[in-house]
Amino acid sequence: MAADRARVLPLVALALAAILALSYRSLRMALCALAVPLAGVVVVEGLQGILGLAVDPVSNLLGPVVLTVGVASSVHVIERFTALR
């Protein structure tokens, strides 16, 4: 299960980065949209390791889901920012 987690999360991050870069036509905006959700995933996964929580199918899906929902929220913030600029 840990191997799946180590393989799926980077693939999801790369897919989201590619979609964002194509949508915004800017690598900087894509990285801005990914930065905060990716930091959240790092914190959550780090806490899971520190607290010694068991890896199960639900916790395997936690990283990609948090990243996807976080990017969706970041897109709304960036769109609002660019609309007001």
N, C-alpha and C positions, 0 to 999 in steps of 0.2 A: 504494500500500500504506500509506503514512503517513496518508493521509486515512481509510482504513478503521480504522487503529489509533486515531486521534483521535476517531472516532465510536463505535466499539464499546466501548472501555473506560469512558467515562462512562455509556453505556447499561447496562452490566453493573453498575456501581457504584450507579446509581439503582435498578435492579431489586432488587439485594440490599438496599439501604437500605429500600425499600418493604416487602419481604418481612419483614425484621427488625423494622421498626417495627410492622407488623401482628401479628407473632408475639409480640413483647414488650410491645406496647401502650405503648411508651415510645421517644421519639425519642432520649433520652440513651443507653439501652441499645443501640439500633441504631447510634448513632455510636461507642460504645465497641467494638462488635464489628467495625466497619469501620476504625477508626483505625489499628491496627497493620498489618493487611494492606495498607491503602492506602499507608502509609508505606513498606512493603516494595516495593510496585510503583513508587513514586516513586524510590526508591534504585536499583532495578534498571534502570529506564528511563533515569535520569540517568547511570548508569555506562555503559550502552550508548552514549549520546550522547558522553560524555567519551572513551571508548575508541575511538570511531569504528567500532563494529561495524555491519556491514551489516544492513539490514532485509530479512528474508525471511519467508515464511509462518509458519515456526515461531516466530520472535521476535515476530511480530504476535500470536500466540496466548498468548504468555508472560504478559502483563499480566492478561488476564481469568482465566486459569487460576490464577495466583498469588493473585489477589484472591479467587476462589471457594474455593480450598483453605484460604487463610488465614482467611476468614470461617467456614468449617466448624470449624476449630480454635478460633476465638474463641468460637463458640457453645458448644462443650464446656466451655471455661473459665468462661464466664458462667453456664452451667447449674450447674456445680459450686459456683460462688460463691453463687448464689442458694439452692442446696440447703443450704449450710452456714450461711447467714445467719439 
